[in-house]
Amino acid sequence: MPEHHEIIIIGAGLSGLYAAWQLAQRQHDVIVLESRDRAGGRILSLAHDNCGRFDMGPAWIWPQLQPRLQHLLTSLDIDIFSQFTAGDSLYERDPTHIERYRGQSAHSLSFRIAGGSQRLIAALQTCLPTGCIQLNTRVLSIRQQGLSIQARRDDQACEYTADRVILSLPPRLIQQHIAFDPALPVDVATAWKAIPTWMAGHCKLIFVYDKPFWREQGLSGEVFSHVGPMSEIYDASPVTEETFGLTAFVGLTAQQRQLVSQTQLIDSCMAQLDRLFGSSSQVVLDVKIKDWSLDQDTATALDLTGPPTHPHYPDAIPRCFWDNKLILAGTETASEHGGYLEGALESAEQAIAAIPVNKP
């Protein structure tokens, strides 16, 4: 017999977990199916020798512009701290021409989550009932009749049924990995294909140090480069400052990165740091790298061709299907804050709004 639940959410990223928490608080029977072996989706914070965590996915928040996220952090008693921006920034026009600038940083109003963004995911997990999140469960198809879900969990076939399903995944991933019976309308498929997956084109590196040599040079750590391979660099030091770090975004497209090995890419990045900061930058404790374009649960082939910049998202896309029993969520679907953590929460609220408050 298939396992039945009132509401099944597919995807244990921020939008899926937040929706599950809100629905569970309203006494709905809800579970979350996640293909990865962890919750969080594109929120990923990695530790270095238990000395602070470094965000490989989203890192910054803007409380003054993101009221949902700020309210959630306050509710979960999670602290935030200001992004370090004191000092001069650097601008690399060419390999022999590095300019130094004073003035207010564009990140002067940004904050980060103490302990890393994944702390938010961990807190939401503790708010959910035991067994609510089922990891290593990849959904293969959804049939309208009986609202039946076919999946594989730990390489074993399994089946679920639900009264409603929330698809808390990027639209392109839904289209690539999940078959629908009957098929969704052609115009829906076309609209979903046009929606870029946030983070899918990004490659992010963290360079971990035992001291903040850039601060000692009167620098903020903020760099913008037309040379590369890193196009942007920022101070990524944890709030505890047990270790320090620089975070960087690679300016090469996903297709360009495929032409070099990871070792070659890191070597080129280290050479760039030497140009920018000198020999102190070479005394590195650790280098962490996350190329999201190589993550099958983040990127599709369509996401490999665009530049690694923040996408533009449409104001409105189709969200509800099959008499409101199949509902779309995820930050790409948010009406106002697409591609941000705030957008993940916004999209979850939009999905919840399509579900009756009281149990049927």
N, C-alpha and C positions, 0 to 999 in steps of 0.2 A: 504493500500500500504506500502511496506517496505521502510524504510528510506535509501536513497542511498548516498554514498560518494565515491569519487575517491579512497581514501586510508583509510582503517580502521586499526588502531593499537590496538591489544588486550594486555592490561597490561600497567598500568601507573607508572611503576618503572622508574628508571633513563634512561634506554635504550629507553623505549617507549616514554617518554616525550621529550628526546633529539631528537629522530627521528622525532617526531611530530613538534617540533620547527624548525628543519632544513627544513622539507618539507613545512611547512607553509610559511617560508621565501621565498621559491621558488614558491609560489602561488599555491601549491597543495591544493585541498580540502581534509582535513584530520580530523578525530576524533579519540579519544582514549576511549576504553571501559575498565572499571576497576571494578572487582568484589568487592573490598573492599569499605568501606565508606570514604576512603582517598586515596590520591595519595602518591607515594613514595615506595610502595612495602616493601622491606626489609630495607629501609632507614627509621628509626624512631627515633626521638629525643623527649624525655619527659622532661617537665619542673618541677622544684620544687619551688612552691610559686613564680613563675615568676622570679626566681633568677638563670638564666642560664639554658641551656638545656643539657641533658645527652643522649649520643647515645646508643641506645639499639641494633642497627645493626652496620653497618660499621662505623668506627670512624676515622681511620688513612689514610693519604695520603702521598705519596712520590713524591713531585714535580719533582725531578731530574730524576725520572723513569717513570713518568706519564704525558707526554706532553699534551695529549688531555684534561685531567682533569685540569691541571694547566691553559691552555689557556681558558677553559670554565669559571673557577673561576675568572680569570682576566677580561674576557668579561662581566661577570655579576657583577663585582665590589664586590666580596665576599672575605673577608680577611681570612687568615689562620694564625695559630700560632704554635710554636714549642711544641711538646710533652714534658712535664716536666720529666726530667731524672736525675736532680742533686741529688747527694747523693748515698748512698750504696743500693744495692739490697739484697734481702733475698732468701735463698734456703732452703726449708724444705725437708730434706731427710727422716725424720721420726718425729713422734709427739714430741720427746724429743731432737731432734737434728736439730736446725735451724742455718744455717751458714750465715754469713754476708760477702758480697763481694764488693770490690771497682773495678772500671774500667768502661770503656765505655759501655753504654747500647746499646742493639741491636736496640732500638727505638730512638737513638740519632739523627737520620736523618729523623724521621717521624714528621708529622704535623697533626693538626686537624683544622676543619673548625670553625671559630668563629661563635658562635650561634648554633652550631650543624650541622650535615650533612644534616638534613632536610631543612636547609636554602637554599641549592642548589635546592631542589625540589620546594620549595615555589617560588624561583626566576624564574625557568622554567615555572611554572604555570602562572605567571604574563605575560610571553612572548607569551602565546598562546591566540588565540581568545576566547572570551566569549562563553561558551557552548561546547568548543572543547573536554573537558574531561567529560565523562558520568560515574559517580560513581554508586555503587550498581548494576552493570550490569554484570551478569555472563553469559558468552558465553557457550552454551551447545553443539552446533554442527555447522559444516561448510560444505556446499554442493558445489561441484565444479561447477555444472550447475548453471549459473547465479551468481556464487560466493556469495551464500546466507548464512547468519549467523542467526542462531536461538539463542535467549538469553532470560534471565529473568531480568527485571529491576524493582527494588522495588516490587518483587514478581509478576510482570505482564509480560506475554509473549510478546516478541517483535521480530521484524525481521529487518535485515539490508541487503543491497547488496552493493558490492564494485567492483571496477576495480582491486584492489589489497588489500591483507591482510598481515599485518606484525604481526607475533606471537611473542610478546615480553615477553615471559614467560619461566621458566625453562622447558626443554623438558619433564621431568617426570610429571610435572603438566599438560602440554598440553595433554599428553597421558592419564592421569587419568581423566581429567575433560571434554575433548572435543572429540566428535565423528566426524569422517570424512566420507564423502560420495563422491566418493568411498574411501575405507580405504587406508591409506598410505601403501606403500610396507612393507613387513615383516622385511626386513633388516633395514629399517628406524626405525621401532618400536623397534627393538632389540638394535640399536645404541643409541636411546634416553633413553631406560631403563638403559643403562650402565653409563649415565652421572649424577653424584651426584648433588643434588641441594645445591648450596652455602648457608650457614647459617642454613640449615634445621636441622642439628644435634646439633646446639649450644643452650646453655642456658646462658644468660648473666645477671649479677646483677650489680647494682650501689648502693653504700652505700654513702649517702649524709651527710656531716658534716658541722658544722659552723666554724671549723678551721682545718688546715692541720697538725694534730698531728704527722704524719709520717715525715713530713719535719722538724719539731722541734726535732725529734730524729735523724736527719741526714740521713734520708732514702728517696729514690726516690719514694717509694710506689710500686716498681716493685718486684714481688715475683714469684718464680717458685716452685711448690710443687709436690712431689710424694705421698703426704698423702691425700690431698683434704679435702672436696669435690671440692674446687677451685684449679685449676691447674695453673692458671696465674692471676696475679693482677697487675693493673697499676693505676697511677694517672689519674683521669678523671675530674679534676677541670676545670670549664669553664674559658674562657679567662678573664672574668670580676672579677673572684674570689670573687663574692658576697657570694657564698657558695663553698664548696670543695667536692671532691668525689674520691672514689676508684671504678674502674671498674674491674669486675672479670669474668672469664670464668669457668664454671663448667666442671670438667674433666670426670664426669660420662657420659656414653652413654645415649641416649634418652630412651632406654629400661630400663636401671638401674634407671633413674630418675622416671620412671613410678611406681617404687616400693615404693616411699616415697611421702608424701604430700609436698606441697609447703612450708607449715609452718615448717615441719621437715627439709627440705632442707635449709631454711633460718636460722633456729636455728643452724644447723651444720656449716653453713658458718660463723655465728657470733662467734661460739666457735673457729673456725680456726683463725679468726681475733684476738681473744683474745690471742691465742697462739703466734701469729706472732708479734702483736703490743702492747699487754697489754690492760689495762682497758680503756684507752682513746678511743679505737675502739668501745666500747660498747655504747658510748654516740652518738647515730646516730639519725639524723633528719628524715631520710626516707630511705627505702630500695625499690628499683625498680627492678623488675624481668621480663624478657621476655624469655620464652622457645619457641624457634621457631619451635620445633618439634610438638608443640600443635596447630600450626597455619595451618589451612586447605589450606590457600592460599600460603603456603611456602613448607610444607613437605608432602611427600607421605610415604606410608608404607615402600618402599624401602630405604628411607632416615633414617629410625630409627635404622638400624642395624650397620651402620658404626661409627667409632670413630669421635668425634667432632673436627676434624682437617681440614685444608684447603685441598680440594680435588685436585686430578690431573685431568686436562681436556685434551682431545685429541686435536691435532693440527688442525684436519679437521673433520667436521661432515656434513651430508646432510643439506643444508640450503634453497634450492629453489625447489619448487614443482609446479605442475599444470601450466607448461609453465611460470614460474617465477611470477605467480599471487599470490602464497602463499609463504611467505618469513619468515624465522626464524631469531630472534634476541634474546637478553638477554645475560648477562655476561657469562653464561655457554657455549655460542657458540663462544666466541671470540677466534681468532686464537692465540694470544700471551698472553693476560692478563685475562684469565678466572678466575672468582671468585673475581675480584676487580672492583672498580668503574671505573677505566680506561677501563676494559673489557666491561662494559656496554656501554660506549661511542664507543669503537672500534666496537662492534657488531652492534650498530645502524648505524655506517658509512658503514659497510659491507652490511647491509640491504638496505640502501639508494642507494648504488652503483648499486643495481639490478633494480632500478627504473629509467626510462628515466628522464632526467633533465627537459625537456619541457613537458608541459601537452599535452596529445594526442589530 
